[in-house]
Amino acid sequence: MLICGRLTRVPKLNARGEYILKPEHVQVGLNYNVISQEITDTKLIIRELRRKENNILKILKKRADKYD
């Protein structure tokens, strides 16, 4: 990165997207249980959003059918 005519090093990002400034910012080992739980949580959120989306689409379709 060029700042005031000088090259400056930009710190790299860790897996979470945070800048690595100290040794503790680096995740040494990946914990399978944490990753598995995050995947499960994400799947549940996606299912809930799809269910809400389908409900909204049903309501909109019923309202559109009234005006036809």
C-alpha positions in Angstrom: 0.0 0.0 0.0 1.3 3.4 -0.9 0.9 6.1 1.9 2.6 9.5 1.5 4.9 8.3 -1.2 6.2 5.4 1.0 5.3 1.7 0.7 3.7 0.4 3.9 3.0 -3.2 4.6 -0.6 -4.1 5.1 -1.1 -6.9 7.6 -2.6 -10.2 6.3 -6.1 -11.3 7.3 -6.9 -14.4 9.4 -9.8 -16.8 8.7 -12.3 -14.5 10.3 -11.3 -11.5 8.1 -9.5 -9.7 11.0 -6.0 -8.2 10.6 -3.2 -10.3 12.1 -1.4 -7.9 14.3 -0.5 -10.1 17.3 0.4 -13.8 17.5 -2.9 -14.6 19.3 -4.8 -13.3 16.3 -3.7 -16.4 14.4 -5.9 -19.5 14.8 -3.4 -22.4 15.2 -5.8 -25.3 14.9 -9.3 -25.5 13.5 -11.8 -27.0 16.0 -14.0 -29.4 14.1 -16.8 -29.1 16.6 -16.9 -25.3 16.3 -16.9 -25.4 12.5 -19.6 -28.2 12.5 -21.8 -26.1 14.8 -21.4 -23.0 12.6 -22.4 -25.0 9.6 -25.5 -26.4 11.4 -26.5 -22.9 12.6 -26.1 -21.5 9.1 -28.3 -24.3 7.6 -31.0 -23.6 10.2 -30.9 -19.9 9.4 -31.2 -20.6 5.6 -34.1 -23.0 6.2 -35.9 -20.4 8.3 -35.4 -17.7 5.7 -36.7 -20.0 2.9 -39.7 -20.8 5.0 -40.5 -17.1 5.5 -39.9 -16.4 1.9 -42.3 -19.1 0.8 -45.0 -17.8 3.2 -44.6 -14.3 1.8 -44.9 -15.6 -1.7 -48.0 -17.5 -0.9 -49.6 -14.4 0.6 -48.7 -12.3 -2.4 -50.0 -14.9 -4.8 -53.4 -15.0 -2.9 -53.6 -11.2 -3.0 -52.8 -11.2 -6.7 -55.5 -13.8 -7.4 -58.1 -11.5 -5.8 -57.5 -8.8 -8.4 -57.6 -11.1 -11.4 
